[in-house]
Amino acid sequence: MRKQFIGLLTNRWALSCYAVQAIQQLIEASSTIWLVLLMTSITLGENFFLYLVLYLTSLMLPYAPGCIALILKASWKQEAQKSFIQDFVSSNRNNIGEWSNRGSKEEKLSILTGEGPNALHLLIDYVYDLVVYVLSVLFNILALSVVVEPLFAVAYAISVTCVIIIMNLKRSTQRQLTQKALIARVDLCQSLLSAWDNVLLGNEYNFKLWNERTSQRLKRSLQRNVDVERFDQILAVVVSLITSIPSLLVVIYFMVENRHDPVRLTSFVVILPLLFMILSYTYQTLSLAFRWTMHKSKLMSIYRAIQPSQETYMTLENKIKWPKIVATHLASPSFKDKVSLPVQMPINSHEDLIRHTSNSGRLTLRGENGSGKSTALMLVKNALANRAFFLPTQNHLIFNSETNKYSTGESLRKRLIEIVQKVDVDVLLLDEWDANLDSENREMLSALIDQLSDKKCVIEVRHR
């Protein structure tokens, strides 16, 4: 999982995006240098045309790499989703033991189709913004230190160090408030999910209970989210003061030291708004940086959730109640001088079923619900791997034949024909194929399966 996470942030699209962002922020930061030189040339009465061109260019040119960076970010997101799908496939392919686990299915499919891509996109947006802010602050402070006053770098380093210390001290409180707000929102969401029945059905008793509970949770959610916002804003004010005071002291020092130098003072006054813009970026940069652990842990949890379960095939074997399963074997006519007779046979494990797959014929499993007939087919499929094809009752397997416009019986017939024509297997596993068919379709498909069993081994679970 760590390798997958690192790969997400270091693939070619991510690295290209970082490089273009660096170029963009370097061009923007250079505008400070050109502005100072422009104002100095104007004040001294020198030729300022070159610096004017460079300054205007540094203002307009960043739009090009900015657009390229956004295009690269879009490609980065698509590449991330592609890799996530591939990770899901590699972790779960042929893991038939987990196929019938409904809870695992709902969780993993929800992550694959919704939560996973959403978390990936949010992380990429987060990293993109973080890189922009870090590069912008870094390059602009360096530019101010080079062309105006080196003490700006020292003052900024001191203020950032103080802010990091304070935010570390308050991180636990911020995490607790955020968690409480999240729980309150989840509770409110759960209450709103039950609105349909409690509001529309008109039962006064249920509506009153729902209304009271929803009002309480709405109030709690509002209060806790306001608490989080209040804490963040107070912290923002404190951070702003801490970042501003050292830089303001440098401003005062510079103006006092250069009070008799109108050229330097003029250039400095012009770029003062840039200094305060940098200071305002500082809190946003640090806030983003402190959310790194949250984004990382969330994505690692998602990667962890798509890993295969630890359920062993021995556990599946133990779920099967073999004495309650009746197996009937109908040999291929070629083995009985063109006469086939069903014969009941004892089955004590899925290995007994596997032993019958070396010859063509039709093996039918019947038994009460919950005896493990479908699980037995899954164990056979796992053991035979690509030698067998497993067709469950309810599935979303992709076939070339268009089955939506056909009846259930016709759809199944077309699927069986496609399997025989396109799939090179020795064993066909059919799970309750007759569950939703009328007698006419059952007889028609049973005759088709008889024909298939002349060339392949067919193991079927029958509903009737």
WOPE-V20355 format. One record per backbone hydrogen bond with DSSP energy under -1.0 kcal/mol. CO is the residue of the C=O (numbers start at 1). NH is the residue of the N-H. If there is no record, write none. Layout:
CO,NH
CO,NH
//
This chain:
1,5
2,6
3,7
4,8
5,9
11,15
12,16
13,17
14,18
15,19
16,20
17,21
18,22
19,23
20,24
21,25
22,26
23,27
24,28
25,29
26,30
28,31
29,32
30,34
31,35
32,36
33,37
34,38
35,39
36,40
37,41
38,42
39,43
40,44
41,46
48,52
49,53
50,54
51,55
52,56
53,57
54,58
55,59
56,60
57,61
60,63
61,64
62,66
63,67
64,68
65,69
66,70
67,71
68,72
69,73
70,74
71,75
72,76
73,77
74,78
75,79
76,80
77,81
78,82
79,83
80,84
81,85
82,86
83,87
84,88
85,89
86,90
87,91
88,92
89,93
92,95
94,96
95,98
96,99
98,101
100,102
101,105
102,106
103,107
104,108
105,109
106,110
107,111
108,112
109,113
110,114
110,115
111,116
114,118
115,119
116,120
117,121
118,122
119,123
120,124
121,125
122,126
123,127
124,128
125,129
126,130
127,131
128,132
129,133
130,134
131,135
132,136
133,137
134,138
135,139
136,140
137,141
138,142
139,143
140,144
141,145
142,146
143,147
144,148
144,149
149,152
150,153
151,155
152,156
153,157
154,158
155,159
156,160
157,161
158,162
159,163
160,164
161,165
162,166
163,167
164,168
165,169
166,170
170,174
171,175
172,176
173,177
174,178
175,179
176,180
177,181
178,182
179,183
180,184
181,185
182,186
183,187
184,188
185,189
186,190
187,191
188,192
189,193
192,195
194,198
195,199
196,200
197,201
203,207
204,208
205,209
206,210
207,211
208,212
209,213
210,214
211,215
212,216
213,217
214,218
215,219
216,220
217,221
218,222
219,223
220,224
221,225
222,226
223,227
224,228
225,229
226,230
227,231
228,232
229,233
230,234
231,235
232,236
233,237
234,238
235,239
236,240
237,241
238,242
239,243
240,244
241,245
244,248
245,249
246,250
247,251
248,252
249,253
250,254
251,255
252,256
253,257
254,258
256,259
258,261
261,265
262,266
263,267
264,268
265,269
266,270
267,271
271,275
272,276
273,277
274,278
275,279
276,280
277,281
278,282
281,285
282,286
283,287
284,288
285,289
286,290
288,291
289,292
291,295
292,296
293,297
294,298
295,299
296,300
297,301
298,302
299,303
300,304
301,305
302,306
304,307
312,316
313,317
314,318
317,320
320,322
321,324
322,325
326,366
327,345
328,364
329,343
330,362
332,335
333,336
333,338
336,339
343,329
350,354
351,355
353,356
354,357
361,458
362,330
363,460
364,328
365,462
366,326
368,371
371,321
372,376
373,377
374,378
375,379
376,380
377,381
378,382
379,383
380,384
381,385
384,387
385,388
387,426
387,427
389,429
391,431
403,406
407,411
408,412
409,413
410,414
411,415
412,416
413,417
414,418
415,419
416,420
417,421
418,422
419,423
423,425
426,457
427,389
428,459
429,391
430,461
432,435
434,437
438,442
439,443
440,444
441,445
442,446
443,447
444,448
445,449
446,450
447,451
448,452
449,453
452,455
452,456
456,361
457,428
458,363
459,430
460,365
461,432
//
